[in-house]
Amino acid sequence: MIQVRLSESKMLLPVRVTPRGGKDCLLPYLAEDSVIKIKVSSPPEDGNANAAVLKLLADVCDLPKSRLQVASGEKSRSKQVAILLSSPADAETMLTLNRLATAMQTEPSDCFQVVAACG
């Protein structure tokens, strides 16, 4: 189960990145996963892999790239990606999680657990 941390202004997603991994994609969800697994073709140099991760997530979630940022783990394969919410609306959060789950070939209730109170 992937824990998504949620506050009024952002949602934090745990991500594991494989740079130089061929095409940019989210990997299918497996029951033992605790992170969203992403492969990007970009190398982990000069922030290229991070930029590719943010672009891919923005495309999948149908959000402007300006609303995503690497919150922690900029130089690590394990990262926290923050999605800045336009409002504290549950509908936007659920729509985003639905889009992510679809890209990971599963259902949101099968892979995401929303935990309140991220900073």
C-alpha positions in Angstrom: 0.0 0.0 0.0 1.3 3.4 -0.9 0.8 6.1 1.7 -0.1 9.5 0.4 0.3 12.3 2.8 -2.2 15.1 2.5 -2.6 18.6 3.9 -4.8 21.5 2.9 -2.2 22.8 0.4 -0.3 19.7 -0.9 -0.2 16.0 -1.4 3.1 14.1 -0.9 3.8 11.1 -3.0 6.5 8.6 -2.3 8.4 7.8 -5.5 11.2 5.5 -6.5 13.0 6.5 -9.8 15.0 4.5 -12.2 17.0 7.0 -14.3 18.2 5.8 -17.8 15.4 3.3 -17.7 14.3 3.4 -21.3 11.0 5.2 -22.0 9.4 7.4 -19.4 6.6 5.5 -17.6 4.9 4.5 -14.3 5.4 0.9 -13.6 2.4 -1.3 -12.8 1.5 -1.5 -9.1 2.3 -4.7 -7.2 0.8 -5.6 -3.8 4.1 -5.3 -2.0 4.8 -1.8 -3.4 5.1 1.1 -0.9 6.1 3.7 -3.5 5.1 4.8 -7.0 7.8 3.3 -9.3 8.8 5.4 -12.2 11.3 4.9 -15.1 12.7 7.8 -17.0 15.1 7.8 -19.9 17.0 10.9 -18.6 20.3 10.5 -16.8 20.5 11.5 -13.1 22.7 14.5 -14.0 21.9 18.3 -13.6 18.4 17.6 -12.4 17.4 16.0 -15.8 15.8 12.9 -14.2 13.9 15.0 -11.6 12.6 17.2 -14.4 11.5 14.1 -16.4 9.7 12.7 -13.3 7.8 15.9 -12.7 6.8 16.1 -16.4 5.6 12.5 -16.4 3.6 12.9 -13.3 2.1 16.2 -14.5 1.1 14.6 -17.8 -0.4 11.5 -16.0 -2.3 13.6 -13.5 -3.3 16.2 -16.1 -1.8 19.0 -14.0 0.4 22.0 -14.9 4.1 21.1 -14.2 4.3 24.2 -12.0 2.1 22.5 -9.4 4.7 19.7 -8.8 8.0 19.8 -7.1 10.5 17.4 -5.6 10.0 17.9 -1.9 12.9 15.7 -0.8 15.4 13.3 -2.3 16.6 15.5 -5.1 19.8 13.5 -5.5 18.3 10.1 -4.5 16.3 7.5 -6.3 13.8 7.6 -3.4 11.9 10.9 -3.5 8.9 12.7 -2.1 7.0 14.6 -4.8 4.7 17.3 -3.7 1.6 18.2 -5.7 0.4 21.6 -4.8 -3.4 21.6 -4.5 -5.4 24.5 -5.9 -7.8 24.1 -3.0 -8.2 21.7 -0.1 -10.9 19.9 -2.2 -11.2 16.1 -1.8 -12.4 15.9 -5.4 -9.1 17.1 -6.8 -7.2 14.7 -4.6 -9.3 11.7 -5.6 -9.1 12.7 -9.3 -5.3 12.8 -9.2 -5.1 9.5 -7.4 -7.5 7.9 -9.9 -5.3 9.0 -12.8 -2.2 7.7 -11.1 -3.8 4.4 -10.3 -5.0 4.1 -13.9 -1.5 4.7 -15.2 -0.3 2.0 -12.7 -2.9 -0.4 -14.0 -4.8 -0.7 -10.7 -7.6 0.8 -8.7 -7.0 3.7 -6.2 -8.5 1.7 -3.3 -6.1 -1.2 -4.0 -2.9 0.9 -3.9 -3.3 4.2 -2.1 -3.9 5.0 1.6 -4.4 8.7 2.3 -2.8 9.9 5.6 -3.7 13.4 6.8 -1.3 16.0 8.3 1.8 16.4 6.2 3.6 19.6 7.0 
